[in-house]
Amino acid sequence: GTLDPLASGLLVLVSGFATRIQDRLTGHNKTYEAHVRLGASSVTDDAEGPLTPCATPVVPSRPAVEEALLSFEGTIEQVPPMHSAIRVGGERLYKAARRGEKVEVPVRKVVIQSIELKSYEWPDLHLEIHCGSGTYIRSLARDLGKSLESAAYLAGLRRTRCGAFDLGSATSLEEVGVHSVLSLEQCLHDWPRVEVLRDEMGNLLSGREIFRNNGQEVHDDALLVFEGSIVGRCKRLSDQSFRMRRLIKNPFPTDDR
């Protein structure tokens, strides 16, 4: 992102009809390789901002670092960086930060599944982090430094996985082309789905609900599939009834039903 110019790695790009289902393609758990540097703090919590050395930093042992990392696993409360794109009072935080204004940043709950210490040689930590969507690795670096009675900032970041997408199967920006485009069917192959007939599709497009009496329970958020193509998402009303949650693409572009 523009606020993380030092970051690299996997970026999931969506276009066309896929933008209507972007939350299901990008809002997944993520994996990062993070380089955290102890002994100094940063206004932006990364290497971009002015750095302030810690006057009397503690040089922790490896066991102390590993113990501190364990305390950040699970569901934790996190304060996003001031230089972030979240909105407070209707304005992006980074805009207030650039004006030098102080804003009370709301605490958010995030989920960190695991943090592995890959290497440590003062002042540099190299971590592999598995976390939920919305986690700020810059905030994690900052808070880790405080926990270790030192200061810390994020010196480097690389995303290696986002949900079902991983860096190993990615394409470089220079090589992106038609050959690297994945269909919705490929990306969402393991998502629950409901096959609908032509008449049912017409009813859904008209805002009416559909009933199923074949004993198959409808999921809360399933894909609507018509003639082998993903056309929308459905909203469950009861165990066997649903209606359109969101249309992804109209299978009847000329309204020919």
C-alpha positions in Angstrom: 0.0 0.0 0.0 1.0 3.6 -0.3 1.5 3.9 3.5 3.8 0.8 3.5 6.3 1.6 0.7 8.9 -0.8 2.2 6.5 -3.7 2.0 6.7 -6.4 -0.7 5.3 -9.7 -1.6 1.8 -10.9 -2.5 -0.9 -8.5 -3.6 -4.3 -9.9 -4.7 -5.7 -7.9 -7.6 -9.3 -8.1 -8.6 -11.1 -6.7 -11.6 -14.4 -6.7 -13.4 -17.2 -8.7 -11.7 -14.7 -9.9 -9.0 -14.7 -6.5 -7.4 -18.2 -7.3 -6.2 -16.9 -10.2 -4.1 -13.6 -8.6 -3.1 -14.1 -9.2 0.6 -14.2 -12.9 0.1 -11.0 -12.8 -2.0 -8.8 -10.5 0.1 -10.3 -10.5 3.6 -8.6 -13.8 4.7 -5.9 -14.8 7.1 -2.5 -13.7 6.0 1.1 -14.7 6.5 4.0 -12.2 6.7 7.8 -12.3 7.0 8.6 -9.3 9.2 12.0 -7.7 10.0 11.7 -6.0 13.4 14.6 -3.8 14.6 14.9 -3.1 18.4 16.5 -0.1 20.1 14.7 2.7 18.4 11.1 3.9 17.8 9.6 5.5 14.7 6.8 8.1 14.3 5.3 5.9 11.6 6.2 2.6 13.4 8.3 1.6 10.4 11.7 2.7 8.8 10.0 5.5 6.8 9.5 7.8 9.8 12.0 9.7 11.9 13.8 7.3 14.3 14.3 8.0 18.0 17.0 5.8 19.6 16.0 4.3 23.0 18.1 5.9 25.7 18.6 2.7 27.7 17.4 -0.3 25.6 17.3 -3.7 27.2 19.1 -6.3 25.1 16.8 -9.4 25.6 17.9 -13.0 25.4 16.3 -15.3 22.8 14.1 -17.0 25.4 12.9 -13.6 26.6 12.0 -12.7 23.0 10.2 -16.0 22.5 8.2 -15.5 25.7 7.2 -12.0 24.7 6.1 -13.2 21.3 3.8 -15.8 22.9 1.9 -13.0 24.7 0.8 -11.6 21.4 -0.7 -14.8 20.1 -4.5 -15.2 20.1 -7.1 -12.5 20.2 -5.4 -9.3 21.3 -6.2 -5.6 21.5 -4.2 -3.4 19.1 -3.9 0.3 18.5 -3.4 1.0 14.8 -0.6 3.3 13.7 -1.3 7.0 13.4 0.0 6.8 9.9 -2.8 4.4 8.7 -5.8 4.6 6.4 -8.5 3.8 9.0 -11.1 6.6 9.6 -11.6 8.4 12.9 -14.3 11.0 12.9 -14.7 10.6 9.2 -11.1 11.3 8.3 -8.2 9.1 7.5 -5.8 9.0 10.4 -2.7 9.6 8.3 -4.0 13.0 7.3 -4.3 14.2 10.9 -0.8 12.7 11.6 0.7 14.7 8.7 -0.7 17.9 10.1 0.9 17.0 13.5 -2.4 16.6 15.2 -3.0 14.2 18.1 -6.0 11.9 17.7 -7.2 9.2 20.1 -7.0 6.1 18.0 -9.6 3.4 18.9 -8.4 0.1 20.1 -9.2 -2.9 17.8 -9.3 -6.6 18.4 -7.2 -8.6 16.0 -6.3 -12.3 15.8 -2.7 -13.6 15.6 -2.6 -17.3 15.1 1.1 -17.7 15.6 4.4 -15.9 15.6 7.6 -17.8 14.9 11.1 -16.3 15.6 13.1 -17.3 12.6 16.3 -15.6 13.7 17.6 -13.1 16.2 20.8 -11.1 16.4 20.6 -7.8 18.3 19.0 -5.6 17.2 17.3 -7.5 14.5 14.4 -10.0 14.7 13.1 -12.0 11.8 9.5 -13.3 12.3 6.9 -15.3 10.5 3.5 -14.2 11.4 0.1 -15.8 10.7 -2.7 -13.4 11.5 -6.2 -12.4 10.7 -7.3 -9.6 8.4 -6.9 -6.1 9.8 -3.8 -6.8 11.8 -1.1 -4.1 11.7 2.4 -5.6 11.8 3.8 -2.1 12.4 1.8 -2.0 15.6 2.9 -5.4 16.6 6.6 -4.4 16.1 6.0 -1.2 18.2 4.2 -3.1 21.0 6.8 -5.9 21.0 9.5 -3.3 21.6 7.6 -2.0 24.6 7.1 -5.5 26.0 10.9 -6.1 25.8 11.6 -2.8 27.6 13.2 -1.5 24.5 11.8 0.3 21.5 11.2 -1.2 18.1 9.9 -0.5 14.6 9.2 -2.5 11.5 12.3 -2.5 9.3 10.9 -4.7 6.5 7.7 -6.6 5.6 6.9 -9.3 3.0 3.4 -10.8 2.6 3.7 -14.5 1.5 0.1 -15.7 1.8 -3.5 -14.3 1.7 -6.1 -17.0 2.2 -5.8 -19.5 -0.7 -3.3 -17.3 -2.5 0.5 -17.7 -1.9 3.6 -16.0 -3.2 4.8 -19.2 -4.8 2.0 -19.2 -7.4 2.1 -15.4 -7.9 3.2 -13.5 -11.0 5.5 -10.6 -11.0 4.0 -7.2 -12.1 6.3 -7.3 -15.2 4.8 -10.6 -16.3 1.1 -10.0 -15.5 -1.1 -10.8 -18.5 -4.1 -12.7 -19.6 -2.4 -16.0 -18.8 -2.2 -15.1 -15.1 -5.9 -14.3 -14.6 -7.8 -16.7 -12.4 -11.6 -17.2 -12.8 -13.9 -16.8 -9.9 -14.7 -20.6 -10.2 -11.0 -21.3 -9.6 -10.6 -18.9 -6.7 -13.8 -19.9 -4.9 -13.8 -23.6 -5.6 -14.2 -24.6 -1.9 -16.9 -22.1 -1.1 -20.5 -23.4 -0.4 -22.8 -22.9 -3.4 -26.4 -23.3 -4.5 -27.2 -24.4 -8.0 -30.3 -22.6 -9.3 -32.6 -23.2 -12.3 -33.6 -20.5 -14.9 -37.0 -19.8 -13.2 -35.4 -19.6 -9.8 -32.8 -17.2 -11.1 -35.5 -15.0 -12.5 -37.3 -14.9 -9.1 -34.0 -14.1 -7.3 -33.3 -11.2 -9.7 -36.8 -9.9 -8.9 -36.1 -9.9 -5.1 -38.1 -13.0 -4.3 -37.0 -15.8 -2.0 -36.4 -19.3 -3.2 -37.3 -22.5 -1.3 -35.5 -25.8 -1.3 -37.3 -28.9 0.1 -34.6 -31.5 -0.8 -33.2 -31.5 2.7 -30.1 -29.6 1.7 -29.4 -26.8 4.2 -28.5 -23.5 2.7 -25.3 -21.8 4.2 -25.5 -18.3 5.6 -23.3 -16.9 2.7 -23.2 -19.2 -0.3 -22.5 -18.7 -3.9 -25.3 -18.8 -6.5 -24.4 -20.8 -9.5 -26.4 -20.8 -12.7 -25.5 -23.0 -15.6 -22.0 -23.6 -14.2 -21.2 -19.9 -13.6 -21.0 -18.0 -10.4 -23.6 -15.2 -10.6 -24.2 -14.0 -7.1 -24.3 -14.6 -3.3 -27.3 -15.7 -1.4 -28.6 -14.8 2.0 -30.2 -17.6 4.1 -33.6 -16.8 5.5 -34.3 -20.2 7.0 -32.8 -23.7 6.7 -34.3 -24.1 3.3 -35.1 -20.6 2.0 -32.8 -17.8 0.7 -32.8 -14.7 -1.5 -30.1 -12.8 -3.3 -27.5 -11.1 -1.1 -25.6 -9.6 -4.0 -25.6 -10.0 -7.7 -22.1 -10.5 -9.1 -23.0 -10.7 -12.8 -26.4 -10.9 -14.5 -26.8 -14.1 -16.4 -29.5 -12.4 -18.5 -27.8 -9.2 -19.7 -30.6 -8.7 -22.3 -33.3 -9.6 -19.7 -34.0 -12.7 -21.8 -35.5 -15.2 -19.3 
